[in-house]
Amino acid sequence: MKNIIKDTLILLVITLVSGLSLGYIFNVTKEARAEQESKTKASAYKTVFPDADSFKNSDIKDFDEIDEFIEKSDKENRKNDSDYPNASVNANIEEIIEALDKNGELMGYVITVTDNEAYGGKVTLSVGIGNDQTVYGISYLSLNETPGLGMRAKEESFTNQFKNKKVDYFKYSKSGASTENEIDALSGATITSNAVTNATTAAISCFKYINGGEENE
């Protein structure tokens, strides 16, 4: 009986010490992790909106309404396009950043969106969109796809397909892109291609909402 009590106390002490140690490490590295996350975002903003002089958080916070608008827009897009291979958009807006010129004038937005249908679970990316709805580019904040397949979504040969495109939505093609809004799918990674094109489409729909989407509902 004494041995059982002794062993229990030892395990309890070990558990408490381990818990306190993990908590301490988490708090010590919290600031460093936050700083690294901030740097990653800043780099993404500049990548997708290179001509902007500065960036600031938008006052737009109606994310639930925006997500609903994205869903409605997706249904409308596929209704009007009989050749639409993408699965339904399942994405959420994470952040809306204003891109400003040197005089503080609005040039457009950097919209961060998470698509929930990637092969690795989720993909989060930032999309730069100018005031005329031109997509300037995309940059990943989180991409955990299969090496050699879905992870090739990071390659410029894929991401450059989204640059300087003024379209209402993107869709992937497995037979070769033939229209402005088509993206050549990654061979062997259709799910990833679907997730990235849908995420970018969600960002475009978010931009539309910002610019009078409520009136179009």
Salt bridges, closest charged atoms under 4 A:
GLU35 OE2 - LYS39 NZ 3.64
GLU37 OE2 - LYS41 NZ 3.73
GLU71 OE2 - LYS75 NZ 3.71
ASP74 OD1 - ARG78 NH2 3.22
ASP81 OD2 - LYS171 NZ 2.79
GLU95 OE2 - LYS41 NZ 3.56
GLU98 OE1 - LYS56 NZ 3.90
ASP168 OD1 - LYS208 NZ 3.07
GLU217 OE2 - LYS72 NZ 3.86
